[in-house]
Amino acid sequence: MPGKTELVERIAFETGMPKAHAARALEVAVDAINEWLAAGERVAIPGLGSFYTSERPQRRVRNPRTGAMTTVAPSRAVRFRPGKELKDSVKG
């Protein structure tokens, strides 16, 4: 499974920049996406898709071990919706 190292190597190879610069560029991109999502903004990357947050309301759940009902606090979750180009490339 490719990860950050493989992505940095690919960016460095494709652009001709040193791996250290490619790694820093990737870190800056991830940090920017994190900041925007934390601020509640939607982040769209053409050809890939869009990242956004959604609110999860407070809800009651059952503990499977004890059967006791408890309340889970409201939270925000990160979602991803793939773009058309990504969907098409995966389909083949």
C-alpha positions as CSV (number, residue, x, y, z in Angstrom):
1,M,0.0,0.0,0.0
2,P,1.6,3.3,-1.1
3,G,2.0,5.9,1.6
4,K,3.6,9.3,2.2
5,T,7.1,8.1,1.2
6,E,5.9,6.8,-2.2
7,L,3.9,10.0,-2.8
8,V,6.9,12.2,-1.9
9,E,9.1,10.1,-4.3
10,R,6.6,10.4,-7.1
11,I,6.2,14.2,-6.6
12,A,10.0,14.5,-6.6
13,F,10.4,12.4,-9.7
14,E,7.6,14.1,-11.7
15,T,8.7,17.6,-10.8
16,G,12.5,17.2,-10.6
17,M,12.5,18.8,-7.1
18,P,14.6,17.4,-4.2
19,K,12.7,14.9,-2.0
20,A,13.0,17.2,1.0
21,H,11.1,20.0,-0.9
22,A,8.5,17.5,-2.1
23,A,8.0,16.3,1.4
24,R,7.6,19.9,2.7
25,A,5.1,20.7,-0.1
26,L,3.0,17.7,0.9
27,E,3.1,18.6,4.6
28,V,2.0,22.2,3.7
29,A,-0.9,20.9,1.6
30,V,-2.1,18.5,4.4
31,D,-1.7,21.3,7.0
32,A,-3.8,23.7,4.9
33,I,-6.5,21.1,4.3
34,N,-6.6,20.4,8.0
35,E,-6.9,24.1,8.8
36,W,-9.7,24.7,6.3
37,L,-11.7,21.7,7.5
38,A,-11.3,22.7,11.2
39,A,-12.7,26.1,10.1
40,G,-15.7,24.3,8.6
41,E,-14.8,25.0,5.0
42,R,-15.2,22.6,2.1
43,V,-12.0,21.7,0.3
44,A,-12.3,20.8,-3.4
45,I,-9.4,19.3,-5.4
46,P,-10.3,19.0,-9.1
47,G,-9.7,15.5,-10.4
48,L,-9.7,14.0,-6.9
49,G,-12.8,15.1,-5.0
50,S,-13.9,17.2,-2.1
51,F,-13.4,17.0,1.7
52,Y,-16.0,18.4,4.0
53,T,-17.2,18.1,7.6
54,S,-20.6,17.1,8.9
55,E,-22.2,17.4,12.3
56,R,-23.2,14.3,14.2
57,P,-26.0,15.0,16.7
58,Q,-26.0,13.9,20.3
59,R,-27.5,10.3,20.4
60,R,-28.2,7.5,22.8
61,V,-26.4,4.2,22.3
62,R,-26.4,0.9,24.1
63,N,-23.2,-0.6,25.6
64,P,-23.2,-4.2,24.1
65,R,-21.5,-5.7,27.2
66,T,-23.8,-4.3,29.9
67,G,-26.9,-3.3,28.0
68,A,-26.8,0.1,29.7
69,M,-27.9,3.1,27.6
70,T,-25.6,6.1,27.5
71,T,-25.4,9.4,25.7
72,V,-22.7,10.2,23.1
73,A,-21.8,13.9,22.8
74,P,-22.3,15.7,19.5
75,S,-19.2,15.7,17.2
76,R,-17.9,16.7,13.8
77,A,-16.7,14.1,11.2
78,V,-14.6,14.5,8.1
79,R,-16.2,13.2,4.9
80,F,-14.8,12.7,1.4
81,R,-16.7,12.7,-1.8
82,P,-14.7,11.4,-4.8
83,G,-14.8,13.5,-8.0
84,K,-16.0,12.2,-11.4
85,E,-12.5,11.7,-12.7
86,L,-11.5,9.6,-9.7
87,K,-14.6,7.5,-10.0
88,D,-14.1,7.0,-13.7
89,S,-10.4,6.0,-13.3
90,V,-11.3,3.4,-10.6
91,K,-14.1,1.9,-12.8
92,G,-11.6,1.3,-15.6
